[in-house]
């Protein structure tokens, strides 16, 4: 199986680094309009750098790791030349399969949305596709992407929501970790130690949600002793509109994803 990728920037690079660790790098090609970046990626991973977008078209699975505004430039090079056997996997935010098909109607597409946590193999990735992708091809795509973390199939109508929650979500979590650390410093903890305590607390809490099968509300109640410290903190968060701020942030990101897809 040959795997290709057009674009080796932050997201494409993160996904492909994980893929290169799992699959035979001799069968992996990458290209980038920034040739120096692409060559550096190839040197780091052992993948093969090729000069032109067309040079990845002999691959079985071809990732489009470019921003939405650059898709037309990429398809100017490859449209009409994509083999029927190839599967194109696009990670362009907000761009629907219907829009991809307008660039090259004969090509077959899987749409995906990963997140930056792919850099440590802990991504949350969603994929969606039409019935011209076989179940075997979809399964293979999931296996490739599982190199970088969790993968789930969703309906395409949910992809803007996915973009807002898991695509943009890490930035919101990083802000929360920073705020926790700032609070720890305010209460007397050294900065470096504060970041460790804040980050590990978020990491462990997320693990409990995923592994326990309990609702976050149940887990929160486990920590909130009557008249204790935690319920005082929870009350303060509620007073200051914590939940509403998070809901508004995700909604704004979702709306922006919808705009990008138009």
C-alpha positions as a printed NumPy array, in Angstrom:
array([[  0.   ,   0.   ,   0.   ],
       [  1.331,   3.4  ,  -1.024],
       [  0.437,   6.511,   0.962],
       [  0.905,  10.071,  -0.279],
       [  0.434,  13.47 ,   1.291],
       [  0.208,  16.931,  -0.242],
       [  1.259,  19.348,   2.488],
       [  3.572,  18.789,   5.461],
       [  2.558,  21.718,   7.672],
       [  1.404,  21.521,  11.281],
       [ -1.55 ,  19.172,  10.835],
       [ -0.434,  17.216,   7.789],
       [  3.02 ,  16.825,   9.288],
       [  1.618,  15.577,  12.599],
       [ -0.574,  12.961,  10.922],
       [  2.141,  11.792,   8.554],
       [  4.781,  11.532,  11.295],
       [  2.494,   9.076,  13.064],
       [  1.832,   7.213,   9.807],
       [  5.56 ,   6.979,   9.058],
       [  6.112,   5.265,  12.41 ],
       [  3.551,   2.554,  11.613],
       [  3.969,   1.959,   7.875],
       [  6.865,   1.3  ,   5.518],
       [  8.372,   4.734,   4.815],
       [  9.625,   3.447,   1.481],
       [  5.978,   3.415,   0.383],
       [  5.233,   6.961,   1.601],
       [  5.561,  10.091,  -0.556],
       [  5.136,  13.7  ,   0.51 ],
       [  5.199,  17.012,  -1.287],
       [  4.837,  20.634,  -0.24 ],
       [  4.809,  23.991,  -2.026],
       [  7.41 ,  24.941,   0.585],
       [ 10.05 ,  22.565,  -0.739],
       [ 12.431,  23.151,   2.156],
       [  9.757,  22.171,   4.666],
       [  8.871,  19.075,   2.66 ],
       [ 12.494,  18.014,   2.318],
       [ 13.072,  18.53 ,   6.033],
       [ 10.053,  16.353,   6.792],
       [ 11.334,  13.62 ,   4.458],
       [ 14.782,  13.726,   6.038],
       [ 13.269,  13.473,   9.513],
       [ 10.904,  10.584,   8.766],
       [ 12.517,   8.669,   5.915],
       [  9.592,   9.31 ,   3.576],
       [ 10.26 ,  10.295,  -0.032],
       [  9.918,  13.95 ,  -0.986],
       [  8.622,  14.623,  -4.495],
       [  8.656,  18.006,  -6.212],
       [  5.148,  18.116,  -7.691],
       [  1.601,  17.365,  -6.562],
       [  1.176,  15.039,  -9.54 ],
       [  4.   ,  12.836,  -8.279],
       [  1.855,  11.44 ,  -5.447],
       [ -0.939,  10.277,  -7.748],
       [  0.378,   6.724,  -7.956],
       [ -0.444,   6.251,  -4.261],
       [ -3.452,   4.287,  -3.02 ],
       [ -4.387,   6.803,  -0.312],
       [ -3.583,  10.475,  -0.874],
       [ -3.949,  13.012,   1.933],
       [ -4.792,  16.615,   1.091],
       [ -3.255,  18.472,   4.026],
       [ -3.824,  21.995,   2.721],
       [ -5.967,  24.893,   3.89 ],
       [ -9.335,  25.399,   2.139],
       [ -8.133,  28.445,   0.224],
       [ -5.352,  26.426,  -1.428],
       [ -7.471,  23.521,  -2.654],
       [ -8.15 ,  25.093,  -6.044],
       [ -4.393,  25.449,  -6.622],
       [ -3.802,  21.793,  -5.771],
       [ -6.616,  20.578,  -8.011],
       [ -5.311,  22.738, -10.833],
       [ -2.381,  20.308, -10.812],
       [ -4.107,  16.984, -10.185],
       [ -7.739,  17.225, -11.401],
       [ -8.489,  14.741, -14.154],
       [ -5.359,  12.718, -13.433],
       [ -6.394,  11.033, -10.182],
       [ -6.638,   7.241, -10.705],
       [-10.032,   5.647, -10.073],
       [ -8.384,   3.304,  -7.577],
       [ -7.007,   6.134,  -5.422],
       [ -8.785,   7.444,  -2.329],
       [ -8.37 ,  11.152,  -1.635],
       [ -8.492,  12.04 ,   2.08 ],
       [ -9.094,  15.74 ,   2.674],
       [ -8.52 ,  17.51 ,   5.987],
       [ -9.544,  20.964,   4.707],
       [-11.74 ,  22.484,   7.42 ],
       [-15.336,  23.092,   6.43 ],
       [-14.981,  21.793,   2.867],
       [-17.744,  19.307,   2.109],
       [-17.373,  16.281,  -0.142],
       [-19.744,  17.938,  -2.604],
       [-17.299,  20.84 ,  -2.889],
       [-14.367,  18.456,  -3.376],
       [-16.294,  16.711,  -6.134],
       [-16.713,  20.051,  -7.916],
       [-12.918,  20.125,  -8.364],
       [-12.79 ,  16.596,  -9.803],
       [-16.113,  14.713, -10.04 ],
       [-14.459,  11.422, -11.02 ],
       [-12.259,  11.206,  -7.928],
       [-13.382,   9.497,  -4.715],
       [-13.118,  11.272,  -1.384],
       [-12.99 ,  10.716,   2.342],
       [-13.315,  13.833,   4.432],
       [-11.509,  13.911,   7.769],
       [-11.017,  16.258,  10.711],
       [ -8.106,  15.504,  13.039],
       [ -6.665,  17.663,  15.795],
       [ -3.244,  18.825,  16.893],
       [ -2.977,  16.052,  19.491],
       [ -1.891,  13.837,  16.6  ],
       [  1.583,  15.127,  17.442],
       [  1.64 ,  12.802,  20.458],
       [ -0.526,  10.031,  19.013],
       [ -3.626,  11.179,  20.916],
       [ -5.722,  12.755,  18.154],
       [ -9.498,  12.602,  17.983],
       [-10.224,  12.188,  14.276],
       [-13.566,  11.967,  12.488],
       [-14.054,  10.695,   8.952],
       [-17.027,  10.718,   6.619],
       [-17.516,   9.412,   3.09 ],
       [-20.048,   8.508,   0.411],
       [-21.002,   5.062,  -0.867],
       [-18.426,   5.188,  -3.68 ],
       [-15.878,   4.385,  -0.961],
       [-15.946,   0.675,  -0.113],
       [-16.139,  -0.503,   3.471],
       [-12.706,  -2.065,   3.036],
       [-11.258,   1.248,   1.875],
       [-12.915,   3.087,   4.754],
       [-11.561,   0.537,   7.213],
       [ -8.062,   0.918,   5.771],
       [ -8.313,   4.696,   6.065],
       [ -9.325,   4.307,   9.706],
       [ -6.379,   2.006,  10.32 ],
       [ -3.983,   4.506,   8.744],
       [ -5.377,   7.36 ,  10.831],
       [ -5.397,   5.293,  14.016],
       [ -1.625,   5.719,  13.918],
       [ -2.296,   9.188,  15.314],
       [ -5.066,   8.388,  17.837],
       [ -8.781,   7.613,  17.985],
       [-10.863,   7.538,  14.798],
       [-14.636,   7.479,  14.383],
       [-16.984,   7.587,  11.397],
       [-19.628,  10.333,  11.567],
       [-22.351,  11.696,   9.323],
       [-21.07 ,  14.55 ,   7.188],
       [-23.634,  16.926,   8.703],
       [-21.733,  16.596,  12.003],
       [-18.333,  17.56 ,  10.598],
       [-18.692,  21.276,  11.398],
       [-19.478,  20.301,  14.985],
       [-16.474,  17.965,  15.013],
       [-14.302,  20.802,  13.735],
       [-15.466,  23.016,  16.592],
       [-15.244,  20.445,  19.394],
       [-12.19 ,  18.319,  18.654],
       [-10.504,  20.413,  15.978],
       [-10.608,  23.721,  17.846],
       [-11.109,  22.207,  21.299],
       [ -7.42 ,  21.713,  22.169],
       [ -6.907,  25.499,  22.064],
       [ -9.731,  25.934,  24.567],
       [ -8.246,  23.219,  26.793],
       [ -4.8  ,  24.824,  26.603],
       [ -6.369,  28.083,  27.769],
       [ -8.013,  26.252,  30.68 ],
       [ -4.697,  24.636,  31.643],
       [ -3.025,  28.033,  31.499],
       [ -5.748,  29.518,  33.703],
       [ -5.415,  26.668,  36.232],
       [ -1.658,  27.214,  36.318],
       [ -2.064,  30.974,  36.749],
       [ -4.381,  30.315,  39.679],
       [ -1.856,  27.919,  41.194],
       [  0.872,  30.569,  40.891],
       [ -1.452,  33.096,  42.498],
       [ -1.884,  30.696,  45.389],
       [  1.881,  30.321,  45.798],
       [  3.007,  27.432,  43.54 ],
       [  6.109,  27.86 ,  41.327],
       [  5.235,  28.35 ,  37.631],
       [  6.848,  25.164,  36.277],
       [  5.225,  23.022,  38.941],
       [  1.912,  24.786,  38.335],
       [  1.91 ,  23.767,  34.654],
       [  2.649,  20.148,  35.601],
       [ -0.171,  19.999,  38.143],
       [ -2.659,  21.712,  35.827],
       [ -1.832,  19.625,  32.748],
       [ -1.76 ,  16.291,  34.61 ],
       [ -5.073,  17.122,  36.279],
       [ -6.736,  17.731,  32.897],
       [ -5.077,  14.641,  31.393],
       [ -6.189,  12.394,  34.267],
       [ -9.696,  13.835,  34.325],
       [-10.112,  13.202,  30.583],
       [ -8.915,   9.644,  31.106],
       [-11.562,   9.069,  33.778],
       [-14.308,  10.219,  31.415],
       [-13.105,   7.901,  28.643],
       [-12.358,   4.854,  30.794],
       [-15.025,   4.929,  33.503],
       [-18.026,   5.217,  31.198],
       [-19.569,   7.659,  33.67 ],
       [-21.028,  11.003,  32.743],
       [-18.857,  14.041,  33.51 ],
       [-21.624,  15.26 ,  35.837],
       [-21.37 ,  12.039,  37.875],
       [-17.611,  12.369,  38.145],
       [-17.934,  16.017,  39.164],
       [-20.38 ,  15.065,  41.911],
       [-17.893,  12.477,  43.209],
       [-15.408,  15.281,  43.873],
       [-17.881,  17.765,  45.358],
       [-18.101,  16.984,  49.08 ],
       [-20.837,  18.787,  51.039],
       [-19.63 ,  22.219,  52.162],
       [-16.201,  21.387,  50.731],
       [-13.636,  23.279,  48.689],
       [-14.638,  21.901,  45.281],
       [-18.292,  22.897,  45.401],
       [-17.193,  26.424,  46.267],
       [-15.033,  26.481,  43.15 ],
       [-17.837,  25.014,  41.022],
       [-20.231,  27.675,  42.311],
       [-17.726,  30.375,  41.353],
       [-17.348,  28.949,  37.84 ],
       [-21.122,  28.903,  37.418],
       [-21.407,  32.465,  38.749],
       [-18.889,  33.647,  36.147],
       [-20.56 ,  31.89 ,  33.218],
       [-17.977,  29.143,  32.651],
       [-20.288,  26.715,  30.853],
       [-21.889,  29.412,  28.74 ],
       [-18.471,  30.731,  27.689],
       [-17.422,  27.253,  26.514],
       [-20.713,  26.678,  24.689],
       [-20.421,  30.056,  22.953],
       [-16.809,  29.34 ,  21.93 ],
       [-17.69 ,  25.989,  20.346],
       [-20.754,  27.471,  18.641],
       [-18.648,  30.311,  17.198],
       [-16.062,  27.836,  15.9  ],
       [-18.831,  25.683,  14.372],
       [-20.356,  28.697,  12.619],
       [-16.944,  29.663,  11.237],
       [-16.475,  26.139,   9.897],
       [-19.819,  26.455,   8.097],
       [-18.683,  29.777,   6.595],
       [-15.403,  28.262,   5.368],
       [-17.332,  25.559,   3.548],
       [-19.399,  27.981,   1.485]])
